[in-house]
Amino acid sequence: MTATVRRPVSSLIALACILPLLAFAAPASAEDTYPAHPVRIIMPFPPGGSDLLARLIANELTKRLGQSFYVDNIPGAGGTIGTTQAARSKPDGYTLVAGTPGPITISPVAAKGLSYDAEKDLVPISIIAYGPPVLVVGKNSPYKSVKEVIDAAKAKPKSLTFGSAGYGAYSHLNGELLSALAGIQLTHVPYKGSSPVLVDLIGGRIDLEVELFSTVQKLIESGEIRALAVGSSKRYPLRPEIPTLSESGVPGFETAAWVGLLAPRGTPIEVIDLIHKTLASSVTDPAVVKQINGLGMVPGGMSPADFKKIIDRDRTQVRGLVQRTGLTLTY
């Protein structure tokens, strides 16, 4: 015969009071609750270009995390206005920035008086996609190889011109890096944007440009311009027949343009990890890969630590170019 244990009424009342408190004793982690409301991704440039990759990954994060991730374009001052807003935002994971080399690795080194410190105020999450620069000449150019360009530049210093999308632009820094590593002197011709550069390159009014592959891929495919070498450490998988600059006589030329997500410093590590893992999974989806390749880039997805290594490498290169050329940006 089983004895029945009767609890005093006072004990039952005490237990009833304690149980609700236990729910607060072990709160859910940030990863368990995030995202609880829409997440803003600041794109510090106008629609088009990098914006397409930001919207692509925003859509993927929305589908996979069950909450809206939306892109907010805040252009101006080489991307530094929107990046400033991101750096000053509350570090709770609900404001991110779609960063590019301009406001993350170029302006923080070459510009004076920025109201944010990209190295201290922002933490890397992962790269969405990236692609190398490519050394291109016009279809009627006499130069058929990197060696011919270098030989001509050494024979008559400053006689060869390279165009860029503007002073301090990605294509400007690539041209300066080529000059430094090849030991040659080229004359820089800055334009207002990439389109007029390419018009003059095709027309033979400038000799070369070192531009992002995705910007010039269609012109390469149409035969309007000729690609001599890419600026990645290995041959680019989208055009493996094009040699690298390193194997073409410019050792050490290794850089890439990228679009990646960063967050204000202090954002919970659980949130950083969740976004990274979701992004990394997204960019392995064949449909997403196809869209990224269609833009002339390849998927990212690397860890925050590896993304930081790329940022550190790029900043080191820019510092060297600033010391060599005296490059200073003003906004």
Secondary structure as a PSIPRED ss2 file (coil, helix, strand):
# PSIPRED VFORMAT (PSIPRED V4.0)

   1 M C   1.000  0.000  0.000
   2 T C   1.000  0.000  0.000
   3 A C   1.000  0.000  0.000
   4 T C   1.000  0.000  0.000
   5 V C   1.000  0.000  0.000
   6 R C   1.000  0.000  0.000
   7 R C   1.000  0.000  0.000
   8 P C   1.000  0.000  0.000
   9 V H   0.000  1.000  0.000
  10 S H   0.000  1.000  0.000
  11 S H   0.000  1.000  0.000
  12 L H   0.000  1.000  0.000
  13 I H   0.000  1.000  0.000
  14 A H   0.000  1.000  0.000
  15 L H   0.000  1.000  0.000
  16 A H   0.000  1.000  0.000
  17 C H   0.000  1.000  0.000
  18 I H   0.000  1.000  0.000
  19 L H   0.000  1.000  0.000
  20 P H   0.000  1.000  0.000
  21 L H   0.000  1.000  0.000
  22 L H   0.000  1.000  0.000
  23 A H   0.000  1.000  0.000
  24 F H   0.000  1.000  0.000
  25 A H   0.000  1.000  0.000
  26 A C   1.000  0.000  0.000
  27 P C   1.000  0.000  0.000
  28 A C   1.000  0.000  0.000
  29 S C   1.000  0.000  0.000
  30 A H   0.000  1.000  0.000
  31 E H   0.000  1.000  0.000
  32 D H   0.000  1.000  0.000
  33 T H   0.000  1.000  0.000
  34 Y C   1.000  0.000  0.000
  35 P C   1.000  0.000  0.000
  36 A C   1.000  0.000  0.000
  37 H C   1.000  0.000  0.000
  38 P C   1.000  0.000  0.000
  39 V E   0.000  0.000  1.000
  40 R E   0.000  0.000  1.000
  41 I E   0.000  0.000  1.000
  42 I E   0.000  0.000  1.000
  43 M E   0.000  0.000  1.000
  44 P C   1.000  0.000  0.000
  45 F C   1.000  0.000  0.000
  46 P C   1.000  0.000  0.000
  47 P C   1.000  0.000  0.000
  48 G C   1.000  0.000  0.000
  49 G C   1.000  0.000  0.000
  50 S H   0.000  1.000  0.000
  51 D H   0.000  1.000  0.000
  52 L H   0.000  1.000  0.000
  53 L H   0.000  1.000  0.000
  54 A H   0.000  1.000  0.000
  55 R H   0.000  1.000  0.000
  56 L H   0.000  1.000  0.000
  57 I H   0.000  1.000  0.000
  58 A H   0.000  1.000  0.000
  59 N H   0.000  1.000  0.000
  60 E H   0.000  1.000  0.000
  61 L H   0.000  1.000  0.000
  62 T H   0.000  1.000  0.000
  63 K H   0.000  1.000  0.000
  64 R H   0.000  1.000  0.000
  65 L H   0.000  1.000  0.000
  66 G C   1.000  0.000  0.000
  67 Q C   1.000  0.000  0.000
  68 S C   1.000  0.000  0.000
  69 F E   0.000  0.000  1.000
  70 Y E   0.000  0.000  1.000
  71 V E   0.000  0.000  1.000
  72 D E   0.000  0.000  1.000
  73 N E   0.000  0.000  1.000
  74 I C   1.000  0.000  0.000
  75 P C   1.000  0.000  0.000
  76 G C   1.000  0.000  0.000
  77 A H   0.000  1.000  0.000
  78 G H   0.000  1.000  0.000
  79 G H   0.000  1.000  0.000
  80 T H   0.000  1.000  0.000
  81 I H   0.000  1.000  0.000
  82 G H   0.000  1.000  0.000
  83 T H   0.000  1.000  0.000
  84 T H   0.000  1.000  0.000
  85 Q H   0.000  1.000  0.000
  86 A H   0.000  1.000  0.000
  87 A H   0.000  1.000  0.000
  88 R C   1.000  0.000  0.000
  89 S C   1.000  0.000  0.000
  90 K C   1.000  0.000  0.000
  91 P C   1.000  0.000  0.000
  92 D C   1.000  0.000  0.000
  93 G C   1.000  0.000  0.000
  94 Y C   1.000  0.000  0.000
  95 T E   0.000  0.000  1.000
  96 L E   0.000  0.000  1.000
  97 V E   0.000  0.000  1.000
  98 A E   0.000  0.000  1.000
  99 G E   0.000  0.000  1.000
 100 T C   1.000  0.000  0.000
 101 P H   0.000  1.000  0.000
 102 G H   0.000  1.000  0.000
 103 P H   0.000  1.000  0.000
 104 I H   0.000  1.000  0.000
 105 T H   0.000  1.000  0.000
 106 I H   0.000  1.000  0.000
 107 S H   0.000  1.000  0.000
 108 P H   0.000  1.000  0.000
 109 V H   0.000  1.000  0.000
 110 A H   0.000  1.000  0.000
 111 A E   0.000  0.000  1.000
 112 K C   1.000  0.000  0.000
 113 G C   1.000  0.000  0.000
 114 L C   1.000  0.000  0.000
 115 S C   1.000  0.000  0.000
 116 Y C   1.000  0.000  0.000
 117 D C   1.000  0.000  0.000
 118 A H   0.000  1.000  0.000
 119 E H   0.000  1.000  0.000
 120 K H   0.000  1.000  0.000
 121 D H   0.000  1.000  0.000
 122 L E   0.000  0.000  1.000
 123 V E   0.000  0.000  1.000
 124 P E   0.000  0.000  1.000
 125 I E   0.000  0.000  1.000
 126 S E   0.000  0.000  1.000
 127 I E   0.000  0.000  1.000
 128 I E   0.000  0.000  1.000
 129 A E   0.000  0.000  1.000
 130 Y E   0.000  0.000  1.000
 131 G E   0.000  0.000  1.000
 132 P C   1.000  0.000  0.000
 133 P E   0.000  0.000  1.000
 134 V E   0.000  0.000  1.000
 135 L E   0.000  0.000  1.000
 136 V E   0.000  0.000  1.000
 137 V E   0.000  0.000  1.000
 138 G E   0.000  0.000  1.000
 139 K C   1.000  0.000  0.000
 140 N C   1.000  0.000  0.000
 141 S C   1.000  0.000  0.000
 142 P C   1.000  0.000  0.000
 143 Y C   1.000  0.000  0.000
 144 K C   1.000  0.000  0.000
 145 S C   1.000  0.000  0.000
 146 V H   0.000  1.000  0.000
 147 K H   0.000  1.000  0.000
 148 E H   0.000  1.000  0.000
 149 V H   0.000  1.000  0.000
 150 I H   0.000  1.000  0.000
 151 D H   0.000  1.000  0.000
 152 A H   0.000  1.000  0.000
 153 A H   0.000  1.000  0.000
 154 K H   0.000  1.000  0.000
 155 A H   0.000  1.000  0.000
 156 K C   1.000  0.000  0.000
 157 P C   1.000  0.000  0.000
 158 K C   1.000  0.000  0.000
 159 S C   1.000  0.000  0.000
 160 L C   1.000  0.000  0.000
 161 T E   0.000  0.000  1.000
 162 F E   0.000  0.000  1.000
 163 G E   0.000  0.000  1.000
 164 S E   0.000  0.000  1.000
 165 A C   1.000  0.000  0.000
 166 G C   1.000  0.000  0.000
 167 Y C   1.000  0.000  0.000
 168 G C   1.000  0.000  0.000
 169 A C   1.000  0.000  0.000
 170 Y H   0.000  1.000  0.000
 171 S H   0.000  1.000  0.000
 172 H H   0.000  1.000  0.000
 173 L H   0.000  1.000  0.000
 174 N H   0.000  1.000  0.000
 175 G H   0.000  1.000  0.000
 176 E H   0.000  1.000  0.000
 177 L H   0.000  1.000  0.000
 178 L H   0.000  1.000  0.000
 179 S H   0.000  1.000  0.000
 180 A H   0.000  1.000  0.000
 181 L H   0.000  1.000  0.000
 182 A H   0.000  1.000  0.000
 183 G C   1.000  0.000  0.000
 184 I C   1.000  0.000  0.000
 185 Q C   1.000  0.000  0.000
 186 L C   1.000  0.000  0.000
 187 T E   0.000  0.000  1.000
 188 H E   0.000  0.000  1.000
 189 V E   0.000  0.000  1.000
 190 P E   0.000  0.000  1.000
 191 Y C   1.000  0.000  0.000
 192 K C   1.000  0.000  0.000
 193 G C   1.000  0.000  0.000
 194 S H   0.000  1.000  0.000
 195 S H   0.000  1.000  0.000
 196 P H   0.000  1.000  0.000
 197 V H   0.000  1.000  0.000
 198 L H   0.000  1.000  0.000
 199 V H   0.000  1.000  0.000
 200 D H   0.000  1.000  0.000
 201 L H   0.000  1.000  0.000
 202 I H   0.000  1.000  0.000
 203 G C   1.000  0.000  0.000
 204 G C   1.000  0.000  0.000
 205 R C   1.000  0.000  0.000
 206 I C   1.000  0.000  0.000
 207 D C   1.000  0.000  0.000
 208 L E   0.000  0.000  1.000
 209 E E   0.000  0.000  1.000
 210 V E   0.000  0.000  1.000
 211 E E   0.000  0.000  1.000
 212 L E   0.000  0.000  1.000
 213 F H   0.000  1.000  0.000
 214 S H   0.000  1.000  0.000
 215 T H   0.000  1.000  0.000
 216 V H   0.000  1.000  0.000
 217 Q H   0.000  1.000  0.000
 218 K H   0.000  1.000  0.000
 219 L H   0.000  1.000  0.000
 220 I H   0.000  1.000  0.000
 221 E H   0.000  1.000  0.000
 222 S H   0.000  1.000  0.000
 223 G C   1.000  0.000  0.000
 224 E C   1.000  0.000  0.000
 225 I E   0.000  0.000  1.000
 226 R E   0.000  0.000  1.000
 227 A E   0.000  0.000  1.000
 228 L E   0.000  0.000  1.000
 229 A E   0.000  0.000  1.000
 230 V E   0.000  0.000  1.000
 231 G C   1.000  0.000  0.000
 232 S C   1.000  0.000  0.000
 233 S C   1.000  0.000  0.000
 234 K C   1.000  0.000  0.000
 235 R C   1.000  0.000  0.000
 236 Y C   1.000  0.000  0.000
 237 P C   1.000  0.000  0.000
 238 L C   1.000  0.000  0.000
 239 R C   1.000  0.000  0.000
 240 P C   1.000  0.000  0.000
 241 E C   1.000  0.000  0.000
 242 I C   1.000  0.000  0.000
 243 P C   1.000  0.000  0.000
 244 T E   0.000  0.000  1.000
 245 L C   1.000  0.000  0.000
 246 S H   0.000  1.000  0.000
 247 E H   0.000  1.000  0.000
 248 S H   0.000  1.000  0.000
 249 G C   1.000  0.000  0.000
 250 V C   1.000  0.000  0.000
 251 P C   1.000  0.000  0.000
 252 G C   1.000  0.000  0.000
 253 F C   1.000  0.000  0.000
 254 E C   1.000  0.000  0.000
 255 T C   1.000  0.000  0.000
 256 A C   1.000  0.000  0.000
 257 A E   0.000  0.000  1.000
 258 W E   0.000  0.000  1.000
 259 V E   0.000  0.000  1.000
 260 G E   0.000  0.000  1.000
 261 L E   0.000  0.000  1.000
 262 L E   0.000  0.000  1.000
 263 A E   0.000  0.000  1.000
 264 P E   0.000  0.000  1.000
 265 R C   1.000  0.000  0.000
 266 G C   1.000  0.000  0.000
 267 T C   1.000  0.000  0.000
 268 P C   1.000  0.000  0.000
 269 I H   0.000  1.000  0.000
 270 E H   0.000  1.000  0.000
 271 V H   0.000  1.000  0.000
 272 I H   0.000  1.000  0.000
 273 D H   0.000  1.000  0.000
 274 L H   0.000  1.000  0.000
 275 I H   0.000  1.000  0.000
 276 H H   0.000  1.000  0.000
 277 K H   0.000  1.000  0.000
 278 T H   0.000  1.000  0.000
 279 L H   0.000  1.000  0.000
 280 A H   0.000  1.000  0.000
 281 S H   0.000  1.000  0.000
 282 S H   0.000  1.000  0.000
 283 V C   1.000  0.000  0.000
 284 T C   1.000  0.000  0.000
 285 D C   1.000  0.000  0.000
 286 P H   0.000  1.000  0.000
 287 A H   0.000  1.000  0.000
 288 V H   0.000  1.000  0.000
 289 V H   0.000  1.000  0.000
 290 K H   0.000  1.000  0.000
 291 Q H   0.000  1.000  0.000
 292 I H   0.000  1.000  0.000
 293 N H   0.000  1.000  0.000
 294 G H   0.000  1.000  0.000
 295 L C   1.000  0.000  0.000
 296 G C   1.000  0.000  0.000
 297 M C   1.000  0.000  0.000
 298 V E   0.000  0.000  1.000
 299 P E   0.000  0.000  1.000
 300 G C   1.000  0.000  0.000
 301 G C   1.000  0.000  0.000
 302 M C   1.000  0.000  0.000
 303 S C   1.000  0.000  0.000
 304 P H   0.000  1.000  0.000
 305 A H   0.000  1.000  0.000
 306 D H   0.000  1.000  0.000
 307 F H   0.000  1.000  0.000
 308 K H   0.000  1.000  0.000
 309 K H   0.000  1.000  0.000
 310 I H   0.000  1.000  0.000
 311 I H   0.000  1.000  0.000
 312 D H   0.000  1.000  0.000
 313 R H   0.000  1.000  0.000
 314 D H   0.000  1.000  0.000
 315 R H   0.000  1.000  0.000
 316 T H   0.000  1.000  0.000
 317 Q H   0.000  1.000  0.000
 318 V H   0.000  1.000  0.000
 319 R H   0.000  1.000  0.000
 320 G H   0.000  1.000  0.000
 321 L H   0.000  1.000  0.000
 322 V H   0.000  1.000  0.000
 323 Q H   0.000  1.000  0.000
 324 R H   0.000  1.000  0.000
 325 T H   0.000  1.000  0.000
 326 G C   1.000  0.000  0.000
 327 L C   1.000  0.000  0.000
 328 T C   1.000  0.000  0.000
 329 L E   0.000  0.000  1.000
 330 T C   1.000  0.000  0.000
 331 Y C   1.000  0.000  0.000
